[in-house]
Amino acid sequence: MAGTSRTAPDDRGGDEGQDDCSDTATEAFLTHRNLLFTVAYEMLGSAADAEDVLQETWLRWVGVDLGTVQNQRAYLVRITTRQALGRLRALGRRKESYVGSWLPEPLLTTPDVAEDVELADSVSMAMLLVLETLAPTERAVFVLREVFALAYDEIAEAVDKTPAAVRQIAHRARAHVAARRPRGVVSAAEARDALDAFQRAAATGDLQGLLDILAPDVVLLGDGGGVKQAVPRPIVGADKVARLLAAGLGRITAESLRPAQVNGYPALILQLDGEIDTVLAVRIDDGLVTGLYAVRNPEKLSHMEKETALRR
């Protein structure tokens, strides 16, 4: 299409010198950009891959005859879902050779994400790890139905299945997630209180304080990607996790740990020599820390420099 930018426009600033037809496509894409990114991110657990999916979505969108599109939002979601499904299958192969535990890429999120409790729950590190246990099509169906409330016929078009098949997949995925998801949606205030107690104990190396806030079956996962040192396998149990944290964090000044909103929930960022070293996300159940997710792989920390807007 003449005059069309081949680079996906960004609502933070993009190419605007386009013809009338391209302007219409651009306006529609920008209107739904944050939604499309959220769909792709929830399917992939990777912001970098989600951005690539948006680029691929844009390249296909500018070739569409908009006069034939009845629902631009649904059409864009369909393109995004199909591109994300293809990338999700490739990502699965990459994860097989990943060094150590693989964790989702953390996002520094805007305050309104935390205010949307269901959205925050759906992008939390804990939930993204649960979604990792689904097959690609199951994950797509679950995300589109449970998070974005798409109709079964819309989802069917996105995943190339019949509506009846999508209903069955949705039922199966819902049951799978229900058996593994966090025990209940946690309020931002409850998560903040638990994180404050954890931060005080961690910053001072207070072993008893850590034991008091950690659940007996707490799990610590670390992701260094083979680049930074991290626990090679999950550490389970309050005593083991508390002793490891007390020994490791006890050498770090309290000023190095700062609170932040990560994936819709309070988290901690460890900053050393002016650089982000570790993002520590937490899972809270019944006022106790049941999951700790330490992301150290530098390739996964690029979206921690500025806030990312997510939308449903």
C-alpha positions as CSV (number, residue, x, y, z in Angstrom):
1,M,0.0,0.0,0.0
2,A,1.6,3.2,-1.1
3,G,2.6,5.6,1.7
4,T,2.1,3.0,4.4
5,S,4.7,2.7,7.2
6,R,6.0,-0.8,7.5
7,T,6.8,-0.2,11.2
8,A,4.0,-0.7,13.7
9,P,2.9,2.7,15.1
10,D,3.3,3.1,18.8
11,D,0.9,5.2,21.0
12,R,4.0,6.6,22.7
13,G,5.0,8.2,19.3
14,G,5.0,6.7,15.8
15,D,5.0,7.5,12.1
16,E,2.2,9.8,11.2
17,G,3.0,10.9,7.6
18,Q,0.6,8.5,6.0
19,D,-2.2,8.7,3.4
20,D,-5.9,8.7,4.4
21,C,-6.4,4.9,4.1
22,S,-3.3,4.3,6.2
23,D,-4.4,6.9,8.7
24,T,-7.6,5.0,9.3
25,A,-5.7,1.7,9.8
26,T,-3.2,3.5,12.1
27,E,-6.0,5.0,14.2
28,A,-7.7,1.6,14.6
29,F,-4.4,0.0,15.5
30,L,-3.5,2.6,18.1
31,T,-6.9,2.5,19.6
32,H,-6.5,-1.2,20.4
33,R,-2.7,-1.4,20.7
34,N,-2.5,-1.8,24.5
35,L,-5.3,-4.5,24.3
36,L,-3.4,-6.3,21.6
37,F,-0.1,-6.2,23.6
38,T,-1.9,-7.5,26.6
39,V,-3.4,-10.4,24.7
40,A,0.0,-11.3,23.2
41,Y,1.8,-10.9,26.5
42,E,-0.6,-13.1,28.4
43,M,-0.2,-15.8,25.7
44,L,3.6,-15.6,25.6
45,G,4.8,-14.3,29.0
46,S,7.4,-12.3,27.1
47,A,7.1,-8.6,26.4
48,A,9.8,-8.7,23.7
49,D,7.9,-11.5,21.9
50,A,4.6,-9.6,22.4
51,E,6.1,-6.5,20.7
52,D,7.2,-8.7,17.8
53,V,3.7,-10.1,17.5
54,L,2.3,-6.5,17.4
55,Q,4.7,-5.7,14.5
56,E,3.5,-8.8,12.6
57,T,-0.1,-7.9,13.4
58,W,0.5,-4.4,12.0
59,L,2.1,-5.7,8.8
60,R,-1.0,-7.9,8.1
61,W,-3.5,-5.2,9.2
62,V,-2.3,-2.6,6.7
63,G,-2.9,-5.1,3.9
64,V,-6.6,-5.6,4.9
65,D,-9.4,-4.0,3.0
66,L,-11.0,-2.1,6.0
67,G,-14.3,-1.9,4.1
68,T,-14.8,-5.6,4.6
69,V,-14.1,-5.5,8.4
70,Q,-17.3,-5.2,10.5
71,N,-15.5,-5.3,13.9
72,Q,-12.0,-3.9,13.9
73,R,-11.3,-4.9,17.5
74,A,-12.3,-8.5,16.9
75,Y,-10.3,-8.6,13.6
76,L,-7.2,-7.2,15.2
77,V,-7.4,-9.6,18.2
78,R,-7.8,-12.5,15.7
79,I,-4.6,-11.5,13.8
80,T,-2.8,-11.1,17.1
81,T,-3.9,-14.4,18.5
82,R,-2.9,-16.3,15.4
83,Q,0.6,-14.6,15.3
84,A,1.0,-15.3,19.1
85,L,0.0,-18.9,18.7
86,G,2.7,-19.5,16.1
87,R,5.3,-17.7,18.2
88,L,4.2,-19.6,21.4
89,R,4.9,-22.9,19.7
90,A,8.4,-21.7,18.7
91,L,8.9,-20.2,22.2
92,G,8.2,-23.7,23.7
93,R,11.1,-25.1,21.7
94,R,13.4,-22.4,22.9
95,K,12.4,-23.0,26.5
96,E,13.5,-26.6,26.2
97,S,17.1,-25.5,25.9
98,Y,16.8,-22.6,28.4
99,V,19.4,-22.7,31.3
100,G,17.7,-23.0,34.7
101,S,14.2,-22.1,35.5
102,W,12.2,-20.0,32.9
103,L,10.2,-17.1,34.4
104,P,7.9,-14.7,32.6
105,E,9.4,-11.3,31.6
106,P,8.4,-8.8,34.3
107,L,6.6,-5.5,33.5
108,L,6.6,-2.3,35.4
109,T,2.9,-1.6,35.2
110,T,0.8,1.5,35.5
111,P,-1.3,2.1,38.7
112,D,-4.6,1.4,36.9
113,V,-3.6,-2.2,36.3
114,A,-3.6,-2.9,40.0
115,E,-7.0,-1.2,40.3
116,D,-8.5,-3.7,37.8
117,V,-8.2,-6.8,40.1
118,E,-9.1,-9.3,37.4
119,L,-6.5,-7.9,35.0
120,A,-3.8,-7.7,37.7
121,D,-4.6,-11.4,38.6
122,S,-4.4,-12.5,35.0
123,V,-0.9,-10.9,34.4
124,S,0.6,-11.8,37.8
125,M,3.7,-13.8,37.7
126,A,1.9,-16.6,39.5
127,M,-0.9,-16.8,37.0
128,L,1.5,-16.5,34.0
129,L,3.3,-19.6,35.3
130,V,0.0,-21.4,35.6
131,L,-0.8,-20.5,32.0
132,E,2.6,-22.0,31.0
133,T,1.2,-25.4,31.9
134,L,-1.5,-25.2,29.2
135,A,-1.1,-26.3,25.6
136,P,-0.9,-23.3,23.2
137,T,-4.5,-23.5,21.9
138,E,-5.8,-24.0,25.5
139,R,-3.9,-21.0,26.6
140,A,-5.2,-18.9,23.8
141,V,-8.8,-20.0,24.4
142,F,-8.5,-19.4,28.2
143,V,-7.0,-15.9,27.8
144,L,-9.5,-14.8,25.2
145,R,-12.5,-16.2,27.1
146,E,-11.7,-15.7,30.8
147,V,-9.7,-12.5,30.6
148,F,-11.1,-10.7,27.6
149,A,-14.6,-12.2,27.6
150,L,-14.7,-12.8,23.9
151,A,-17.6,-14.8,22.5
152,Y,-17.0,-18.4,21.6
153,D,-17.6,-17.8,17.9
154,E,-15.0,-15.0,17.9
155,I,-12.5,-17.2,19.6
156,A,-13.2,-20.0,17.2
157,E,-12.2,-17.8,14.3
158,A,-9.0,-16.8,16.1
159,V,-7.9,-20.3,16.8
160,D,-9.4,-22.1,13.7
161,K,-11.7,-24.3,15.7
162,T,-15.5,-24.7,15.7
163,P,-17.4,-22.9,18.5
164,A,-18.3,-26.3,20.0
165,A,-14.7,-27.3,20.1
166,V,-13.8,-24.0,21.7
167,R,-16.4,-24.6,24.4
168,Q,-14.8,-27.9,25.3
169,I,-11.3,-26.5,25.2
170,A,-12.4,-23.6,27.5
171,H,-14.0,-26.0,30.0
172,R,-10.8,-28.1,30.1
173,A,-8.5,-25.1,30.4
174,R,-10.7,-23.6,33.1
175,A,-10.6,-26.7,35.2
176,H,-6.8,-27.0,34.7
177,V,-6.1,-23.5,35.8
178,A,-8.6,-23.6,38.7
179,A,-6.6,-26.6,40.2
180,R,-3.3,-24.6,40.0
181,R,-4.1,-20.9,40.3
182,P,-3.4,-18.9,43.5
183,R,-5.9,-19.7,46.2
184,G,-7.8,-16.4,45.8
185,V,-7.5,-13.0,44.4
186,V,-5.4,-10.8,46.7
187,S,-6.1,-7.1,47.2
188,A,-3.3,-4.7,46.5
189,A,-3.4,-3.6,50.2
190,E,-2.9,-7.2,51.4
191,A,-0.1,-7.8,49.0
192,R,1.6,-4.5,50.0
193,D,1.4,-5.3,53.7
194,A,2.9,-8.7,53.2
195,L,5.6,-7.3,50.9
196,D,6.5,-4.6,53.5
197,A,7.0,-7.2,56.2
198,F,9.1,-9.3,53.8
199,Q,11.2,-6.3,52.8
200,R,11.9,-5.3,56.4
201,A,13.0,-8.8,57.2
202,A,15.0,-9.3,54.0
203,A,16.8,-5.9,54.2
204,T,18.0,-6.7,57.8
205,G,18.7,-10.4,57.3
206,D,16.1,-11.1,60.0
207,L,15.7,-14.9,59.8
208,Q,12.8,-15.1,62.2
209,G,11.0,-12.2,60.4
210,L,11.4,-14.1,57.1
211,L,10.0,-17.3,58.7
212,D,7.0,-15.4,60.0
213,I,6.0,-14.1,56.6
214,L,6.9,-17.1,54.5
215,A,4.3,-19.9,54.1
216,P,5.6,-23.3,55.1
217,D,5.5,-24.5,51.5
218,V,6.9,-21.4,49.9
219,V,8.7,-21.9,46.6
220,L,11.6,-19.7,45.4
221,L,12.3,-19.7,41.6
222,G,15.3,-17.8,40.0
223,D,15.8,-17.0,36.4
224,G,19.3,-16.0,35.3
225,G,19.1,-17.3,31.8
226,G,22.6,-18.7,32.1
227,V,23.9,-15.1,32.2
228,K,23.5,-14.2,35.9
229,Q,23.8,-16.6,38.8
230,A,20.4,-17.9,40.1
231,V,19.1,-20.9,41.9
232,P,19.3,-23.7,39.3
233,R,16.1,-25.4,40.5
234,P,13.1,-24.5,42.8
235,I,13.9,-24.1,46.5
236,V,10.9,-25.3,48.6
237,G,10.1,-24.7,52.2
238,A,10.2,-21.7,54.6
239,D,13.4,-22.8,56.4
240,K,15.5,-23.3,53.2
241,V,14.2,-20.2,51.5
242,A,14.6,-18.0,54.6
243,R,18.1,-19.1,55.2
244,L,19.1,-18.6,51.6
245,L,17.5,-15.1,51.6
246,A,19.0,-14.1,54.9
247,A,22.5,-15.1,53.7
248,G,22.1,-13.4,50.3
249,L,20.1,-10.3,51.0
250,G,21.8,-9.7,54.3
251,R,24.8,-8.3,52.4
252,I,22.6,-5.8,50.6
253,T,21.8,-2.3,51.9
254,A,18.1,-1.5,52.5
255,E,18.4,1.4,50.0
256,S,19.2,-1.1,47.2
257,L,15.7,-2.6,47.5
258,R,12.8,-0.5,46.3
259,P,9.2,-1.3,46.0
260,A,7.5,-1.2,42.6
261,Q,4.3,-2.2,40.8
262,V,5.2,-5.3,38.7
263,N,2.6,-7.2,36.7
264,G,-0.1,-5.4,38.7
265,Y,1.2,-6.3,42.1
266,P,3.7,-4.9,44.6
267,A,7.2,-6.3,44.1
268,L,10.8,-5.4,44.9
269,I,13.5,-4.2,42.6
270,L,17.2,-4.8,43.6
271,Q,19.4,-2.1,42.1
272,L,23.2,-2.3,42.2
273,D,25.5,0.4,40.9
274,G,22.6,2.2,39.3
275,E,21.4,-0.8,37.3
276,I,18.5,-3.2,37.9
277,D,20.0,-6.4,39.1
278,T,16.9,-8.4,40.1
279,V,13.2,-8.1,40.0
280,L,11.6,-10.0,42.9
281,A,7.9,-10.7,42.4
282,V,5.8,-12.4,45.0
283,R,2.7,-14.6,45.3
284,I,0.6,-13.9,48.4
285,D,-2.0,-16.4,49.8
286,D,-3.8,-15.8,53.1
287,G,-1.3,-13.0,54.1
288,L,1.8,-15.2,53.6
289,V,4.3,-15.3,50.8
290,T,3.8,-18.6,49.0
291,G,5.9,-17.8,45.9
292,L,9.0,-15.8,45.2
293,Y,10.1,-15.2,41.6
294,A,13.6,-13.6,41.1
295,V,14.2,-12.5,37.5
296,R,17.9,-11.7,36.9
297,N,18.3,-12.4,33.2
298,P,19.3,-9.0,31.8
299,E,17.4,-9.7,28.6
300,K,14.2,-9.8,30.6
301,L,14.6,-6.5,32.4
302,S,14.3,-4.0,29.6
303,H,10.6,-3.3,30.3
304,M,11.4,-2.3,33.9
305,E,12.7,1.1,32.8
306,K,9.3,2.6,32.1
307,E,5.7,1.7,32.8
308,T,3.7,-0.5,30.4
309,A,0.0,0.1,29.9
310,L,-2.1,-3.0,29.8
311,R,-5.8,-3.1,28.8
312,R,-8.7,-5.5,28.7
